[in-house]
Amino acid sequence: MQSATDLPLPGKHDLDTRMRNYAIAMGIRTAAFVLAYYLDGPLRWICVGLAVLLPEVAVIGANAANQKRQQVRGRGVVTDQRRQLHGHRR
């Protein structure tokens, strides 16, 4: 039996959370580009590497959050049609 706490969050909330996380990652990427301009040596290359890798990490993170939502949505689904119609009998 499902309870109200098992239900997934609304799609709007999920989208807002993913967009906020992506915007934060892109803000960090922009800061890394700016710092790469002003820094020297290995720190410059760390900033460049961060700026190059962050978009991929942000997209993978957003997709992983979407997969978690789909797994929760599928939880508790009755697959046997007889059990779905007549309930669980002991």
Accessible surface in RSA format (square Angstrom, percent):
REM  Atomic radii and reference values for relative SASA: ProtOr
REM  Chains: A
REM  Algorithm: Lee & Richards
REM  Probe-radius: 1.40
REM  Slices: 20
REM RES _ NUM      All-atoms   Total-Side   Main-Chain    Non-polar    All polar
REM                ABS   REL    ABS   REL    ABS   REL    ABS   REL    ABS   REL
RES MET A   1   238.51 123.5 150.31  99.5  88.20 210.0 127.02 108.0 111.49 147.7
RES GLN A   2    81.38  45.5  57.06  41.7  24.32  57.9  19.30  41.1  62.08  47.1
RES SER A   3    57.73  48.8  48.58  64.8   9.15  21.1  51.32 109.3   6.41   9.0
RES ALA A   4    85.36  78.5  62.96  97.2  22.39  50.9  65.27  91.9  20.09  53.2
RES THR A   5   128.52  91.4  95.39  96.7  33.13  79.0  87.80 117.9  40.72  61.6
RES ASP A   6    40.37  28.3  37.53  37.4   2.84   6.7   3.09   7.3  37.28  37.2
RES LEU A   7   104.19  58.0  89.51  64.0  14.67  36.9  89.51  62.9  14.67  39.5
RES PRO A   8    45.32  33.0  25.25  23.0  20.07  73.0  29.85  24.6  15.47  96.2
RES LEU A   9   107.38  59.8 102.80  73.5   4.58  11.5 103.39  72.6   3.99  10.7
RES PRO A  10    89.48  65.2  78.28  71.4  11.20  40.7  89.40  73.8   0.08   0.5
RES GLY A  11    38.72  47.7   0.00   N/A  38.72  47.7  25.58  70.2  13.14  29.4
RES LYS A  12   144.42  70.5 133.87  82.1  10.54  25.1 105.93  95.3  38.49  41.0
RES HIS A  13    85.07  46.5  81.88  56.9   3.19   8.2  51.62  53.2  33.45  38.9
RES ASP A  14    21.88  15.3  19.57  19.5   2.31   5.5   4.30  10.1  17.58  17.5
RES LEU A  15    86.39  48.1  86.17  61.6   0.21   0.5  86.35  60.6   0.04   0.1
RES ASP A  16    61.97  43.4  55.87  55.6   6.10  14.4  25.57  60.2  36.40  36.3
RES THR A  17    39.81  28.3  39.20  39.7   0.61   1.5  35.31  47.4   4.50   6.8
RES ARG A  18    59.38  24.9  57.25  29.2   2.13   5.1   7.98  10.9  51.40  31.1
RES MET A  19   118.14  61.2 111.80  74.0   6.35  15.1 101.67  86.4  16.48  21.8
RES ARG A  20   138.61  58.2 131.45  67.0   7.16  17.0  64.69  88.4  73.91  44.8
RES ASN A  21    76.68  52.9  69.82  67.5   6.86  16.5  26.37  63.5  50.31  48.6
RES TYR A  22    88.86  41.5  86.67  49.3   2.19   5.7  59.78  44.9  29.07  35.8
RES ALA A  23    63.45  58.3  50.18  77.4  13.27  30.2  55.55  78.2   7.90  20.9
RES ILE A  24    96.51  54.9  89.07  66.4   7.44  17.9  95.43  68.7   1.08   2.9
RES ALA A  25    13.80  12.7  12.19  18.8   1.61   3.7  13.62  19.2   0.17   0.5
RES MET A  26    38.71  20.0  38.17  25.3   0.54   1.3  29.44  25.0   9.27  12.3
RES GLY A  27    40.93  50.5   0.00   N/A  40.93  50.5  33.90  93.0   7.03  15.8
RES ILE A  28    86.53  49.2  83.63  62.3   2.89   7.0  85.55  61.6   0.97   2.6
RES ARG A  29    74.74  31.4  74.74  38.1   0.00   0.0   4.02   5.5  70.72  42.9
RES THR A  30    83.07  59.1  81.99  83.1   1.09   2.6  57.49  77.2  25.59  38.7
RES ALA A  31    49.71  45.7  43.07  66.5   6.64  15.1  49.22  69.3   0.49   1.3
RES ALA A  32     3.97   3.7   1.12   1.7   2.85   6.5   3.26   4.6   0.72   1.9
RES PHE A  33    96.44  48.2  89.97  55.7   6.47  16.8  90.12  54.6   6.32  18.1
RES VAL A  34    79.54  52.3  74.90  67.8   4.64  11.2  79.54  69.1   0.00   0.0
RES LEU A  35    87.75  48.9  87.75  62.8   0.00   0.0  87.75  61.6   0.00   0.0
RES ALA A  36     8.32   7.7   6.98  10.8   1.35   3.1   6.99   9.8   1.34   3.5
RES TYR A  37   166.34  77.7 148.12  84.3  18.21  47.4 107.65  80.9  58.69  72.3
RES TYR A  38   159.74  74.6 130.04  74.0  29.70  77.3  88.96  66.9  70.78  87.3
RES LEU A  39    51.80  28.8  50.27  36.0   1.53   3.8  51.80  36.4   0.00   0.0
RES ASP A  40   112.62  78.9  99.30  98.8  13.32  31.5  35.31  83.1  77.31  77.1
RES GLY A  41    38.31  47.2   0.00   N/A  38.31  47.2  29.18  80.1   9.12  20.4
RES PRO A  42   104.84  76.4  98.26  89.6   6.58  23.9 103.98  85.8   0.86   5.4
RES LEU A  43   101.89  56.7 101.77  72.8   0.12   0.3 101.77  71.5   0.12   0.3
RES ARG A  44    80.75  33.9  80.75  41.2   0.00   0.0  14.02  19.2  66.73  40.4
RES TRP A  45   171.63  68.9 163.30  79.0   8.34  19.6 141.52  75.5  30.11  48.9
RES ILE A  46   110.16  62.7 102.18  76.1   7.97  19.2 108.23  77.9   1.93   5.2
RES CYS A  47    12.99   9.8  12.80  14.3   0.19   0.4   0.19   0.5  12.80  13.8
RES VAL A  48    45.69  30.1  45.69  41.4   0.00   0.0  45.69  39.7   0.00   0.0
RES GLY A  49    28.44  35.1   0.00   N/A  28.44  35.1  28.20  77.4   0.24   0.5
RES LEU A  50    79.55  44.3  74.81  53.5   4.74  11.9  77.65  54.5   1.90   5.1
RES ALA A  51     0.00   0.0   0.00   0.0   0.00   0.0   0.00   0.0   0.00   0.0
RES VAL A  52    94.30  62.1  79.84  72.3  14.46  34.9  81.94  71.2  12.36  33.5
RES LEU A  53   107.53  59.9 107.27  76.7   0.26   0.7 107.47  75.5   0.06   0.2
RES LEU A  54    22.36  12.5  21.62  15.5   0.74   1.9  21.96  15.4   0.40   1.1
RES PRO A  55    31.88  23.2  31.60  28.8   0.28   1.0  31.88  26.3   0.00   0.0
RES GLU A  56   107.82  61.9 100.36  75.9   7.46  17.8  38.47  74.4  69.35  56.6
RES VAL A  57    91.07  59.9  88.16  79.8   2.91   7.0  89.25  77.5   1.82   4.9
RES ALA A  58    14.09  13.0   0.58   0.9  13.51  30.7  10.68  15.0   3.41   9.0
RES VAL A  59    71.75  47.2  70.78  64.1   0.97   2.3  71.75  62.3   0.00   0.0
RES ILE A  60   100.64  57.3  99.16  73.9   1.48   3.6 100.05  72.0   0.58   1.6
RES GLY A  61    39.49  48.7   0.00   N/A  39.49  48.7  32.88  90.2   6.61  14.8
RES ALA A  62    22.49  20.7  16.22  25.0   6.27  14.3  20.70  29.1   1.79   4.7
RES ASN A  63    81.97  56.5  81.57  78.8   0.40   1.0  21.99  52.9  59.98  58.0
RES ALA A  64    45.12  41.5  38.89  60.0   6.23  14.2  43.80  61.7   1.32   3.5
RES ALA A  65    36.74  33.8  31.10  48.0   5.64  12.8  32.40  45.6   4.33  11.5
RES ASN A  66    44.54  30.7  44.54  43.0   0.00   0.0   0.31   0.7  44.23  42.7
RES GLN A  67    95.92  53.6  95.92  70.1   0.00   0.0  32.77  69.8  63.14  47.9
RES LYS A  68   139.61  68.1 138.11  84.7   1.51   3.6  83.84  75.5  55.77  59.4
RES ARG A  69    40.54  17.0  33.67  17.2   6.87  16.4  16.51  22.6  24.03  14.6
RES GLN A  70    87.32  48.8  77.84  56.9   9.48  22.6  24.11  51.3  63.21  47.9
RES GLN A  71   132.20  73.9 115.04  84.1  17.17  40.9  47.32 100.7  84.89  64.4
RES VAL A  72    52.84  34.8  51.16  46.3   1.69   4.1  52.17  45.3   0.68   1.8
RES ARG A  73   123.17  51.7 112.53  57.4  10.65  25.3  53.39  73.0  69.79  42.3
RES GLY A  74    44.82  55.3   0.00   N/A  44.82  55.3  31.08  85.3  13.74  30.8
RES ARG A  75   130.94  55.0 122.51  62.5   8.43  20.1  65.10  89.0  65.84  39.9
RES GLY A  76    55.91  69.0   0.00   N/A  55.91  69.0  31.30  85.9  24.62  55.1
RES VAL A  77    97.39  64.1  73.65  66.7  23.74  57.2  79.07  68.7  18.32  49.7
RES VAL A  78    59.94  39.4  46.53  42.1  13.41  32.3  48.57  42.2  11.37  30.8
RES THR A  79   124.94  88.9  94.43  95.7  30.51  72.7  72.11  96.9  52.84  79.9
RES ASP A  80    59.81  41.9  52.71  52.5   7.10  16.8  22.79  53.6  37.02  36.9
RES GLN A  81   136.48  76.3 134.03  98.0   2.45   5.8  36.62  77.9  99.86  75.7
RES ARG A  82   177.23  74.4 175.85  89.6   1.39   3.3  60.41  82.6 116.83  70.8
RES ARG A  83   116.42  48.9 110.28  56.2   6.14  14.6  28.31  38.7  88.11  53.4
RES GLN A  84   120.18  67.2  94.41  69.0  25.78  61.4  22.57  48.0  97.61  74.0
RES LEU A  85   140.82  78.4 108.50  77.6  32.32  81.2 110.51  77.6  30.31  81.6
RES HIS A  86   110.43  60.4  83.43  58.0  27.00  69.1  59.73  61.6  50.70  59.0
RES GLY A  87    37.19  45.9   0.00   N/A  37.19  45.9  32.39  88.9   4.80  10.8
RES HIS A  88   132.19  72.2  99.07  68.9  33.12  84.7  78.04  80.4  54.15  63.0
RES ARG A  89   181.36  76.1 155.56  79.3  25.80  61.4  69.61  95.1 111.75  67.7
RES ARG A  90   263.06 110.5 183.40  93.5  79.66 189.7 101.77 139.1 161.29  97.8
END  Absolute sums over single chains surface
CHAIN  1 A     7598.9       6432.6       1166.3       4852.7       2746.2
END  Absolute sums over all chains
TOTAL          7598.9       6432.6       1166.3       4852.7       2746.2
